Amino acid sequence: MRLSSFFLPTLKETPAEAQIVSHRLMLRAGMIKQTAAGIYAWLPLGLRVLRRIETIVREEHNRFGFQELLMPTIQSADLWRESGRYDGYGKEMLRIKDRHERDLLYGPTNEEMITDIFRTHVKSYRQLPLTLYHIQWKFRDEIRPRFGVMRGREFLMKDAYSFDVDYLDARATYNRFFVCYLSTFRRMGLTPIPVRAETGPIGGDLSHEFHILADTGESELFVDRRLLDLDLTGRAFADDDEIGAFVKEVTDIYAAADEMHRADQCPVPPDDLVTRRGIEVGHIFHFGAKYSQPMGARITDPEGHEREVQMGSYGIGVSRLVGGIIEASHDDAGIVWPGSVAPFQVGVINLKAGDAACDAAAGDFYAKLRAAGVETLYDDTDERAGAKFATMDLIGLPWQVTVGPRGVKAGTVEVKDRASGEREELSIDAALAKLTAA
């Protein structure tokens, strides 16, 4: 993509309403525009990152055998009355009426709707286990939306729902999601920390939040340092027993958010206990028959008896992750995207647009990267060099390539690693080899 034709409305000054790093940088980098309190339009650069995250989430869920569907944003209030949640949910729910005076709502979550889909089509234990997920926009009318996409009113969420015959099967499904989440966040270049979460009035012991480490996080985490090195790269599991053993291995390592941490009961020696800030980006939760019982979602078990199906829900804040990744990965100059979620992999800077030799060299380098399948943003504008470098640092692409008159004569380009800041002069062929292998 040529920058001269790419819609990238960057800002030099930080808008006054932006209170945290991710909000400031997303506005300055031209990723989003606020259209109402807590509601944002996603501009081309921001949408590219959002779609990258969505793709990783989808690929990991499909890899674990979870099936995707798509439910509507508008739901019937009657379903929520069945579950007993309609009157108790509060003003966060946006309630509306259609032209026939029927009560509707803009979905803040989808437990009722997915339970209705299940009870309509599934009747036997032979059809289980079943896990369905979708990636859809939600609306919760926060009283004080703030922090940009980190706490907006409209947000993109992956929510999944599982259906199992009994608690043991539900636990196995829960464990698969646990591993799926660790793998998903690792693919995004993040360090996920699973911590035990309160289950509230539902009870039970199956609830974990997944935090990513960021100095600006809203929670304080207390973590055994062994958990920070956890990596699933190349890890394969033969069956649910192996997954269960791995989850036990992970959850036996101490990790707690501030509300659950008890210093006098912590089993980790002080030298091995790491205290960091964290941002919650995912939550997995088993709630048994909370919805299947009042809504009549029953199956016939192997003995021929009817029983309420066991359910769980599993959420990832897809749009929230965009802000979370920026909070975890930035510097004074701007965003530093991990390669897996970056809007483009390489930014090519033509230092002297309009000069025939520089135009030819930069255009040829850009064309070769594109031919090799490397998504590239080519700054072919006539801006001054300082502005070009500032823009590239601000939007945070993993690699920058500078093509200037001196390098054109020598047959070289300058390659900069955005994360480390390291620069090196390379021949055209060496630079192409490096970037296509990155």
DRENDO-1510 file (C-alpha; in Angstrom, 1 decimal, always signed):
<recs>
REC; n; res; u; v; w
REC; 1; MET; +0.0; +0.0; +0.0 .
REC; 2; ARG; +1.3; +3.4; -0.9 .
REC; 3; LEU; +1.0; +5.9; +1.9 .
REC; 4; SER; +0.0; +8.6; -0.6 .
REC; 5; SER; -3.3; +6.7; -1.2 .
REC; 6; PHE; -3.7; +5.2; +2.3 .
REC; 7; PHE; -6.1; +6.9; +4.7 .
REC; 8; LEU; -3.9; +7.5; +7.7 .
REC; 9; PRO; -5.1; +10.7; +9.5 .
REC; 10; THR; -2.3; +10.9; +12.1 .
REC; 11; LEU; -2.3; +13.7; +14.8 .
REC; 12; LYS; +0.7; +15.6; +16.0 .
REC; 13; GLU; -1.0; +16.6; +19.3 .
REC; 14; THR; -2.6; +14.3; +21.8 .
REC; 15; PRO; -6.4; +14.9; +22.2 .
REC; 16; ALA; -7.2; +16.1; +25.7 .
REC; 17; GLU; -9.7; +13.3; +26.4 .
REC; 18; ALA; -7.0; +10.6; +26.0 .
REC; 19; GLN; -5.9; +9.5; +29.5 .
REC; 20; ILE; -3.9; +6.3; +28.9 .
REC; 21; VAL; -1.1; +5.4; +26.5 .
REC; 22; SER; -3.2; +3.1; +24.2 .
REC; 23; HIS; -5.9; +5.7; +23.8 .
REC; 24; ARG; -3.4; +8.5; +23.0 .
REC; 25; LEU; -1.5; +6.4; +20.5 .
REC; 26; MET; -4.5; +5.0; +18.7 .
REC; 27; LEU; -5.9; +8.5; +18.2 .
REC; 28; ARG; -2.5; +9.9; +17.1 .
REC; 29; ALA; -1.8; +6.9; +14.8 .
REC; 30; GLY; -5.1; +7.4; +13.0 .
REC; 31; MET; -6.5; +4.0; +14.1 .
REC; 32; ILE; -9.8; +5.1; +15.5 .
REC; 33; LYS; -12.1; +8.1; +15.7 .
REC; 34; GLN; -14.6; +8.6; +18.5 .
REC; 35; THR; -18.2; +9.0; +17.2 .
REC; 36; ALA; -19.9; +9.1; +20.6 .
REC; 37; ALA; -18.9; +8.5; +24.2 .
REC; 38; GLY; -17.3; +5.0; +24.3 .
REC; 39; ILE; -18.1; +4.3; +20.6 .
REC; 40; TYR; -15.4; +4.4; +17.9 .
REC; 41; ALA; -15.1; +4.1; +14.2 .
REC; 42; TRP; -12.2; +1.8; +13.2 .
REC; 43; LEU; -10.1; +3.5; +10.5 .
REC; 44; PRO; -8.1; +1.4; +8.0 .
REC; 45; LEU; -4.9; +1.1; +10.1 .
REC; 46; GLY; -6.8; +0.1; +13.3 .
REC; 47; LEU; -9.1; -2.2; +11.4 .
REC; 48; ARG; -6.1; -4.1; +10.0 .
REC; 49; VAL; -4.9; -4.8; +13.5 .
REC; 50; LEU; -8.3; -5.7; +14.7 .
REC; 51; ARG; -8.7; -8.3; +11.9 .
REC; 52; ARG; -5.2; -9.7; +12.6 .
REC; 53; ILE; -6.2; -10.4; +16.2 .
REC; 54; GLU; -9.6; -11.8; +15.1 .
REC; 55; THR; -7.8; -14.2; +12.7 .
REC; 56; ILE; -5.5; -15.5; +15.4 .
REC; 57; VAL; -8.5; -16.1; +17.7 .
REC; 58; ARG; -10.4; -17.8; +15.0 .
REC; 59; GLU; -7.5; -20.1; +13.9 .
REC; 60; GLU; -6.8; -21.2; +17.5 .
REC; 61; HIS; -10.4; -21.9; +18.3 .
REC; 62; ASN; -10.8; -23.9; +15.1 .
REC; 63; ARG; -7.6; -25.8; +15.8 .
REC; 64; PHE; -9.2; -27.0; +19.1 .
REC; 65; GLY; -12.3; -28.1; +17.3 .
REC; 66; PHE; -14.6; -25.3; +18.4 .
REC; 67; GLN; -17.2; -24.4; +15.8 .
REC; 68; GLU; -18.0; -20.8; +14.7 .
REC; 69; LEU; -21.5; -19.4; +14.1 .
REC; 70; LEU; -22.7; -15.8; +14.1 .
REC; 71; MET; -25.6; -14.6; +16.3 .
REC; 72; PRO; -27.3; -11.2; +15.8 .
REC; 73; THR; -26.6; -8.1; +17.8 .
REC; 74; ILE; -30.4; -7.6; +18.5 .
REC; 75; GLN; -32.0; -10.1; +20.8 .
REC; 76; SER; -35.6; -10.7; +22.0 .
REC; 77; ALA; -36.2; -9.6; +25.6 .
REC; 78; ASP; -38.4; -12.8; +26.0 .
REC; 79; LEU; -35.3; -15.0; +26.1 .
REC; 80; TRP; -33.8; -12.9; +28.9 .
REC; 81; ARG; -37.1; -13.1; +30.8 .
REC; 82; GLU; -36.9; -16.9; +30.7 .
REC; 83; SER; -33.4; -16.9; +32.3 .
REC; 84; GLY; -34.5; -14.3; +34.8 .
REC; 85; ARG; -31.8; -11.8; +33.8 .
REC; 86; TYR; -33.9; -9.1; +32.0 .
REC; 87; ASP; -35.0; -7.1; +35.0 .
REC; 88; GLY; -31.8; -7.6; +37.0 .
REC; 89; TYR; -29.2; -6.8; +34.4 .
REC; 90; GLY; -29.2; -3.0; +35.0 .
REC; 91; LYS; -28.9; +0.1; +32.9 .
REC; 92; GLU; -25.9; -1.3; +31.1 .
REC; 93; MET; -28.3; -3.1; +28.8 .
REC; 94; LEU; -29.6; -1.0; +26.0 .
REC; 95; ARG; -33.4; -1.8; +25.8 .
REC; 96; ILE; -35.4; -0.9; +22.7 .
REC; 97; LYS; -38.8; -1.5; +21.1 .
REC; 98; ASP; -39.5; -2.2; +17.5 .
REC; 99; ARG; -42.4; -0.7; +15.5 .
REC; 100; HIS; -44.8; -3.4; +16.9 .
REC; 101; GLU; -43.9; -2.5; +20.5 .
REC; 102; ARG; -42.0; -5.7; +21.0 .
REC; 103; ASP; -39.2; -5.5; +23.6 .
REC; 104; LEU; -35.7; -6.0; +22.2 .
REC; 105; LEU; -32.2; -5.4; +23.4 .
REC; 106; TYR; -28.8; -4.8; +22.0 .
REC; 107; GLY; -26.9; -7.8; +23.2 .
REC; 108; PRO; -24.3; -7.3; +26.0 .
REC; 109; THR; -23.7; -11.1; +25.9 .
REC; 110; ASN; -25.3; -14.2; +24.4 .
REC; 111; GLU; -25.9; -17.0; +27.0 .
REC; 112; GLU; -29.7; -16.9; +26.5 .
REC; 113; MET; -29.6; -16.9; +22.7 .
REC; 114; ILE; -27.1; -19.7; +22.4 .
REC; 115; THR; -29.1; -21.8; +24.9 .
REC; 116; ASP; -32.2; -21.3; +22.8 .
REC; 117; ILE; -30.3; -22.4; +19.7 .
REC; 118; PHE; -29.0; -25.5; +21.6 .
REC; 119; ARG; -32.4; -26.5; +23.0 .
REC; 120; THR; -34.0; -26.3; +19.6 .
REC; 121; HIS; -31.6; -28.6; +17.9 .
REC; 122; VAL; -29.8; -30.9; +20.4 .
REC; 123; LYS; -31.7; -33.6; +22.3 .
REC; 124; SER; -29.2; -36.5; +22.9 .
REC; 125; TYR; -25.9; -37.0; +24.7 .
REC; 126; ARG; -24.6; -38.4; +21.4 .
REC; 127; GLN; -24.5; -34.9; +20.0 .
REC; 128; LEU; -22.2; -33.8; +22.8 .
REC; 129; PRO; -19.8; -32.3; +23.6 .
REC; 130; LEU; -20.6; -29.2; +21.6 .
REC; 131; THR; -18.8; -25.9; +21.6 .
REC; 132; LEU; -20.0; -22.9; +19.6 .
REC; 133; TYR; -18.4; -19.5; +19.4 .
REC; 134; HIS; -18.8; -16.3; +17.5 .
REC; 135; ILE; -17.0; -13.0; +17.1 .
REC; 136; GLN; -19.5; -10.2; +17.3 .
REC; 137; TRP; -20.1; -6.6; +18.5 .
REC; 138; LYS; -21.5; -6.1; +21.9 .
REC; 139; PHE; -23.0; -3.0; +23.7 .
REC; 140; ARG; -22.9; -2.3; +27.4 .
REC; 141; ASP; -23.9; +1.2; +28.4 .
REC; 142; GLU; -21.1; +1.9; +30.8 .
REC; 143; ILE; -21.9; +4.8; +33.1 .
REC; 144; ARG; -18.4; +6.3; +32.6 .
REC; 145; PRO; -16.8; +4.9; +29.4 .
REC; 146; ARG; -13.1; +5.8; +29.3 .
REC; 147; PHE; -9.7; +4.7; +28.3 .
REC; 148; GLY; -10.6; +4.4; +24.6 .
REC; 149; VAL; -11.2; +0.9; +23.4 .
REC; 150; MET; -10.1; -0.5; +26.8 .
REC; 151; ARG; -13.5; +0.4; +28.3 .
REC; 152; GLY; -15.9; +1.4; +25.6 .
REC; 153; ARG; -19.6; +0.9; +25.3 .
REC; 154; GLU; -19.4; -0.9; +22.0 .
REC; 155; PHE; -16.8; -3.6; +21.6 .
REC; 156; LEU; -15.9; -6.6; +19.6 .
REC; 157; MET; -15.8; -9.8; +21.6 .
REC; 158; LYS; -15.3; -13.5; +21.0 .
REC; 159; ASP; -17.7; -15.4; +23.2 .
REC; 160; ALA; -17.9; -19.2; +23.2 .
REC; 161; TYR; -20.3; -21.5; +24.9 .
REC; 162; SER; -19.9; -25.2; +25.7 .
REC; 163; PHE; -22.4; -27.9; +26.3 .
REC; 164; ASP; -21.5; -31.2; +28.1 .
REC; 165; VAL; -23.3; -34.1; +29.6 .
REC; 166; ASP; -21.8; -33.9; +33.1 .
REC; 167; TYR; -19.3; -32.0; +35.2 .
REC; 168; LEU; -16.3; -34.2; +34.2 .
REC; 169; ASP; -16.9; -33.6; +30.5 .
REC; 170; ALA; -17.4; -29.9; +31.2 .
REC; 171; ARG; -14.1; -29.8; +33.1 .
REC; 172; ALA; -12.3; -31.4; +30.1 .
REC; 173; THR; -13.8; -28.7; +27.8 .
REC; 174; TYR; -12.8; -26.0; +30.3 .
REC; 175; ASN; -9.2; -27.3; +30.2 .
REC; 176; ARG; -9.2; -27.2; +26.4 .
REC; 177; PHE; -10.1; -23.5; +26.5 .
REC; 178; PHE; -7.5; -22.9; +29.1 .
REC; 179; VAL; -4.8; -24.2; +26.8 .
REC; 180; CYS; -6.4; -22.5; +23.7 .
REC; 181; TYR; -6.2; -19.2; +25.5 .
REC; 182; LEU; -2.6; -19.6; +26.5 .
REC; 183; SER; -1.7; -20.5; +22.9 .
REC; 184; THR; -3.8; -17.6; +21.4 .
REC; 185; PHE; -2.2; -14.9; +23.5 .
REC; 186; ARG; +1.3; -16.3; +23.0 .
REC; 187; ARG; +0.7; -16.1; +19.2 .
REC; 188; MET; +0.1; -12.4; +19.7 .
REC; 189; GLY; +3.5; -11.8; +21.3 .
REC; 190; LEU; +2.0; -11.5; +24.8 .
REC; 191; THR; +2.7; -13.1; +28.1 .
REC; 192; PRO; -0.6; -14.5; +29.4 .
REC; 193; ILE; -1.0; -14.9; +33.1 .
REC; 194; PRO; -4.0; -17.1; +34.2 .
REC; 195; VAL; -5.3; -16.2; +37.7 .
REC; 196; ARG; -8.1; -17.8; +39.7 .
REC; 197; ALA; -11.2; -15.6; +39.6 .
REC; 198; GLU; -14.2; -15.2; +41.9 .
REC; 199; THR; -17.2; -17.1; +40.7 .
REC; 200; GLY; -19.7; -15.0; +42.6 .
REC; 201; PRO; -23.2; -16.2; +43.4 .
REC; 202; ILE; -22.9; -19.0; +40.8 .
REC; 203; GLY; -20.4; -20.9; +43.0 .
REC; 204; GLY; -18.1; -23.7; +41.8 .
REC; 205; ASP; -14.3; -23.5; +41.3 .
REC; 206; LEU; -14.0; -23.1; +37.6 .
REC; 207; SER; -13.2; -19.6; +36.7 .
REC; 208; HIS; -10.0; -18.0; +35.5 .
REC; 209; GLU; -9.1; -14.6; +34.2 .
REC; 210; PHE; -6.3; -14.2; +31.7 .
REC; 211; HIS; -4.1; -11.1; +32.1 .
REC; 212; ILE; -1.4; -9.7; +29.9 .
REC; 213; LEU; +1.5; -7.8; +31.5 .
REC; 214; ALA; +1.6; -4.1; +31.1 .
REC; 215; ASP; +3.0; -1.4; +33.4 .
REC; 216; THR; -0.3; +0.6; +33.0 .
REC; 217; GLY; -2.5; -2.4; +33.9 .
REC; 218; GLU; -5.5; -1.9; +36.2 .
REC; 219; SER; -4.7; -5.0; +38.3 .
REC; 220; GLU; -1.7; -5.8; +40.4 .
REC; 221; LEU; -0.5; -9.4; +39.8 .
REC; 222; PHE; +1.6; -11.6; +42.1 .
REC; 223; VAL; +3.3; -14.3; +40.0 .
REC; 224; ASP; +5.7; -17.1; +40.5 .
REC; 225; ARG; +8.4; -16.3; +38.0 .
REC; 226; ARG; +8.2; -19.8; +36.5 .
REC; 227; LEU; +4.9; -18.8; +34.9 .
REC; 228; LEU; +6.5; -16.0; +32.9 .
REC; 229; ASP; +8.6; -18.5; +31.0 .
REC; 230; LEU; +5.7; -20.7; +30.1 .
REC; 231; ASP; +5.7; -21.5; +26.3 .
REC; 232; LEU; +3.4; -23.7; +24.2 .
REC; 233; THR; +5.6; -23.5; +21.1 .
REC; 234; GLY; +5.6; -27.0; +19.5 .
REC; 235; ARG; +3.6; -28.5; +22.4 .
REC; 236; ALA; +1.1; -31.2; +21.3 .
REC; 237; PHE; -1.4; -33.0; +23.4 .
REC; 238; ALA; -2.5; -36.5; +22.6 .
REC; 239; ASP; -5.8; -36.4; +24.5 .
REC; 240; ASP; -7.8; -34.6; +27.2 .
REC; 241; ASP; -5.9; -36.4; +29.9 .
REC; 242; GLU; -2.6; -34.8; +28.8 .
REC; 243; ILE; -4.4; -31.4; +28.5 .
REC; 244; GLY; -5.8; -31.8; +32.0 .
REC; 245; ALA; -2.3; -32.7; +33.4 .
REC; 246; PHE; -0.8; -29.7; +31.7 .
REC; 247; VAL; -3.5; -27.4; +33.1 .
REC; 248; LYS; -2.9; -28.8; +36.6 .
REC; 249; GLU; +0.8; -28.2; +36.2 .
REC; 250; VAL; +0.2; -24.5; +35.2 .
REC; 251; THR; -2.5; -23.8; +37.8 .
REC; 252; ASP; -0.3; -25.3; +40.6 .
REC; 253; ILE; +2.1; -22.4; +39.9 .
REC; 254; TYR; +1.1; -19.5; +42.0 .
REC; 255; ALA; -0.5; -16.5; +40.4 .
REC; 256; ALA; -3.0; -14.1; +41.9 .
REC; 257; ALA; -4.5; -10.7; +41.2 .
REC; 258; ASP; -4.5; -8.2; +44.1 .
REC; 259; GLU; -8.1; -9.0; +45.2 .
REC; 260; MET; -7.2; -12.7; +45.6 .
REC; 261; HIS; -3.6; -12.4; +46.9 .
REC; 262; ARG; -2.9; -13.0; +50.6 .
REC; 263; ALA; +0.7; -12.1; +51.4 .
REC; 264; ASP; +0.7; -14.2; +54.6 .
REC; 265; GLN; -0.5; -17.3; +52.7 .
REC; 266; CYS; +1.6; -16.9; +49.6 .
REC; 267; PRO; +3.7; -20.1; +49.1 .
REC; 268; VAL; +6.3; -18.5; +46.8 .
REC; 269; PRO; +9.6; -17.2; +48.4 .
REC; 270; PRO; +10.0; -13.4; +48.1 .
REC; 271; ASP; +12.9; -13.7; +45.6 .
REC; 272; ASP; +10.8; -15.8; +43.2 .
REC; 273; LEU; +7.6; -13.7; +43.4 .
REC; 274; VAL; +7.2; -11.2; +40.6 .
REC; 275; THR; +4.9; -8.2; +41.1 .
REC; 276; ARG; +3.6; -6.7; +37.9 .
REC; 277; ARG; +0.6; -4.8; +36.6 .
REC; 278; GLY; -1.8; -6.7; +34.3 .
REC; 279; ILE; -4.7; -6.1; +31.9 .
REC; 280; GLU; -7.6; -8.6; +31.8 .
REC; 281; VAL; -8.2; -9.7; +28.2 .
REC; 282; GLY; -10.0; -13.0; +28.6 .
REC; 283; HIS; -12.2; -14.9; +31.1 .
REC; 284; ILE; -13.3; -18.6; +31.1 .
REC; 285; PHE; -16.1; -19.7; +33.3 .
REC; 286; HIS; -18.1; -22.9; +34.0 .
REC; 287; PHE; -21.7; -22.2; +35.3 .
REC; 288; GLY; -23.3; -25.6; +35.1 .
REC; 289; ALA; -27.1; -25.4; +34.7 .
REC; 290; LYS; -27.6; -21.7; +35.4 .
REC; 291; TYR; -29.2; -21.2; +32.0 .
REC; 292; SER; -30.1; -24.7; +30.9 .
REC; 293; GLN; -32.3; -25.3; +34.0 .
REC; 294; PRO; -34.6; -22.2; +33.6 .
REC; 295; MET; -34.6; -22.4; +29.8 .
REC; 296; GLY; -35.2; -26.1; +29.6 .
REC; 297; ALA; -32.1; -27.1; +27.7 .
REC; 298; ARG; -32.1; -30.8; +28.4 .
REC; 299; ILE; -30.6; -33.9; +26.8 .
REC; 300; THR; -31.2; -37.6; +27.2 .
REC; 301; ASP; -28.2; -39.2; +29.0 .
REC; 302; PRO; -26.8; -42.7; +28.3 .
REC; 303; GLU; -29.3; -44.2; +30.8 .
REC; 304; GLY; -32.2; -42.7; +29.0 .
REC; 305; HIS; -32.9; -40.0; +31.6 .
REC; 306; GLU; -33.4; -36.3; +30.9 .
REC; 307; ARG; -30.9; -33.9; +32.5 .
REC; 308; GLU; -30.0; -30.3; +32.2 .
REC; 309; VAL; -26.9; -29.8; +30.0 .
REC; 310; GLN; -23.7; -28.5; +31.7 .
REC; 311; MET; -22.6; -25.2; +30.2 .
REC; 312; GLY; -19.6; -22.8; +30.3 .
REC; 313; SER; -18.7; -19.5; +28.7 .
REC; 314; TYR; -15.4; -18.2; +27.4 .
REC; 315; GLY; -14.7; -14.6; +26.4 .
REC; 316; ILE; -11.9; -12.7; +24.8 .
REC; 317; GLY; -12.1; -9.0; +24.3 .
REC; 318; VAL; -10.9; -8.7; +20.7 .
REC; 319; SER; -11.1; -4.9; +20.4 .
REC; 320; ARG; -9.9; -4.5; +24.0 .
REC; 321; LEU; -6.8; -6.5; +23.0 .
REC; 322; VAL; -5.8; -3.8; +20.5 .
REC; 323; GLY; -5.5; -1.4; +23.3 .
REC; 324; GLY; -4.0; -4.0; +25.6 .
REC; 325; ILE; -1.2; -4.9; +23.2 .
REC; 326; ILE; -0.3; -1.2; +22.8 .
REC; 327; GLU; -0.2; -0.8; +26.6 .
REC; 328; ALA; +2.2; -3.8; +26.8 .
REC; 329; SER; +4.3; -2.8; +23.8 .
REC; 330; HIS; +5.2; +0.9; +23.2 .
REC; 331; ASP; +7.9; +3.4; +23.8 .
REC; 332; ASP; +8.2; +7.2; +23.8 .
REC; 333; ALA; +8.1; +7.3; +20.0 .
REC; 334; GLY; +4.9; +5.3; +19.6 .
REC; 335; ILE; +3.5; +1.8; +19.2 .
REC; 336; VAL; +5.8; -1.3; +18.8 .
REC; 337; TRP; +3.6; -4.0; +17.2 .
REC; 338; PRO; +4.4; -7.7; +17.6 .
REC; 339; GLY; +4.8; -9.1; +14.1 .
REC; 340; SER; +1.8; -11.4; +14.3 .
REC; 341; VAL; -0.7; -8.5; +14.8 .
REC; 342; ALA; +1.0; -5.6; +13.0 .
REC; 343; PRO; -1.0; -3.8; +10.3 .
REC; 344; PHE; +1.9; -4.1; +7.9 .
REC; 345; GLN; +5.2; -5.9; +8.4 .
REC; 346; VAL; +7.5; -3.4; +6.7 .
REC; 347; GLY; +7.5; +0.3; +6.2 .
REC; 348; VAL; +9.5; +1.5; +3.2 .
REC; 349; ILE; +10.6; +5.2; +3.4 .
REC; 350; ASN; +11.6; +7.0; +0.3 .
REC; 351; LEU; +13.8; +9.8; +1.6 .
REC; 352; LYS; +13.7; +11.8; -1.6 .
REC; 353; ALA; +10.4; +11.4; -3.3 .
REC; 354; GLY; +10.5; +13.0; -6.7 .
REC; 355; ASP; +14.1; +12.0; -7.4 .
REC; 356; ALA; +14.1; +9.6; -10.3 .
REC; 357; ALA; +16.8; +7.3; -8.8 .
REC; 358; CYS; +15.2; +7.2; -5.3 .
REC; 359; ASP; +11.7; +6.7; -6.8 .
REC; 360; ALA; +12.9; +3.8; -8.9 .
REC; 361; ALA; +14.9; +2.1; -6.2 .
REC; 362; ALA; +12.2; +2.5; -3.5 .
REC; 363; GLY; +9.5; +1.5; -5.9 .
REC; 364; ASP; +11.4; -1.6; -7.0 .
REC; 365; PHE; +12.1; -2.7; -3.4 .
REC; 366; TYR; +8.5; -2.2; -2.5 .
REC; 367; ALA; +7.3; -4.3; -5.5 .
REC; 368; LYS; +9.7; -7.1; -4.6 .
REC; 369; LEU; +8.5; -7.2; -1.0 .
REC; 370; ARG; +4.9; -7.4; -2.2 .
REC; 371; ALA; +5.7; -10.1; -4.7 .
REC; 372; ALA; +7.2; -12.1; -1.8 .
REC; 373; GLY; +4.0; -11.8; +0.1 .
REC; 374; VAL; +5.3; -9.2; +2.7 .
REC; 375; GLU; +2.6; -6.7; +3.5 .
REC; 376; THR; +4.3; -3.3; +3.1 .
REC; 377; LEU; +3.4; +0.3; +3.6 .
REC; 378; TYR; +5.4; +2.5; +1.2 .
REC; 379; ASP; +5.9; +6.1; +2.2 .
REC; 380; ASP; +6.1; +7.8; -1.2 .
REC; 381; THR; +4.9; +11.2; +0.0 .
REC; 382; ASP; +6.9; +14.4; -0.3 .
REC; 383; GLU; +7.0; +15.0; +3.5 .
REC; 384; ARG; +10.3; +15.9; +5.1 .
REC; 385; ALA; +12.5; +13.1; +6.4 .
REC; 386; GLY; +11.9; +13.8; +10.1 .
REC; 387; ALA; +8.2; +13.6; +9.6 .
REC; 388; LYS; +8.5; +10.3; +7.8 .
REC; 389; PHE; +10.6; +8.7; +10.5 .
REC; 390; ALA; +8.2; +10.0; +13.2 .
REC; 391; THR; +5.2; +8.6; +11.4 .
REC; 392; MET; +6.8; +5.2; +11.0 .
REC; 393; ASP; +7.8; +5.1; +14.6 .
REC; 394; LEU; +4.4; +6.2; +15.7 .
REC; 395; ILE; +2.5; +3.5; +13.8 .
REC; 396; GLY; +5.0; +0.9; +15.0 .
REC; 397; LEU; +5.6; -1.5; +12.1 .
REC; 398; PRO; +8.1; -4.2; +13.0 .
REC; 399; TRP; +10.6; -3.2; +10.2 .
REC; 400; GLN; +11.5; +0.1; +8.6 .
REC; 401; VAL; +13.6; +0.3; +5.4 .
REC; 402; THR; +15.0; +3.7; +4.4 .
REC; 403; VAL; +16.0; +4.3; +0.7 .
REC; 404; GLY; +18.0; +7.5; +0.2 .
REC; 405; PRO; +20.3; +9.0; -2.4 .
REC; 406; ARG; +23.5; +7.8; -0.7 .
REC; 407; GLY; +22.3; +4.2; -0.4 .
REC; 408; VAL; +21.0; +4.2; -4.0 .
REC; 409; LYS; +24.5; +5.0; -5.2 .
REC; 410; ALA; +26.0; +2.3; -3.0 .
REC; 411; GLY; +23.2; -0.3; -3.8 .
REC; 412; THR; +22.2; -0.5; -0.1 .
REC; 413; VAL; +19.3; +0.3; +2.2 .
REC; 414; GLU; +19.1; +0.9; +5.9 .
REC; 415; VAL; +17.0; -1.6; +7.8 .
REC; 416; LYS; +15.7; -0.8; +11.3 .
REC; 417; ASP; +14.2; -3.2; +13.8 .
REC; 418; ARG; +11.4; -1.1; +15.5 .
REC; 419; ALA; +11.5; -3.2; +18.7 .
REC; 420; SER; +15.2; -3.0; +19.4 .
REC; 421; GLY; +16.0; +0.2; +17.5 .
REC; 422; GLU; +19.0; -1.5; +15.8 .
REC; 423; ARG; +19.9; -0.3; +12.3 .
REC; 424; GLU; +22.1; -1.9; +9.7 .
REC; 425; GLU; +23.1; -1.1; +6.2 .
REC; 426; LEU; +22.4; -4.0; +3.9 .
REC; 427; SER; +22.6; -4.7; +0.2 .
REC; 428; ILE; +19.3; -4.9; -1.6 .
REC; 429; ASP; +19.4; -8.7; -1.8 .
REC; 430; ALA; +20.4; -9.1; +1.8 .
REC; 431; ALA; +17.7; -6.8; +3.0 .
REC; 432; LEU; +15.0; -8.6; +1.0 .
REC; 433; ALA; +16.3; -12.0; +2.3 .
REC; 434; LYS; +16.1; -10.7; +5.9 .
REC; 435; LEU; +12.7; -9.2; +5.6 .
REC; 436; THR; +11.1; -12.1; +3.7 .
REC; 437; ALA; +12.4; -14.5; +6.3 .
REC; 438; ALA; +11.3; -12.4; +9.3 .
</recs>
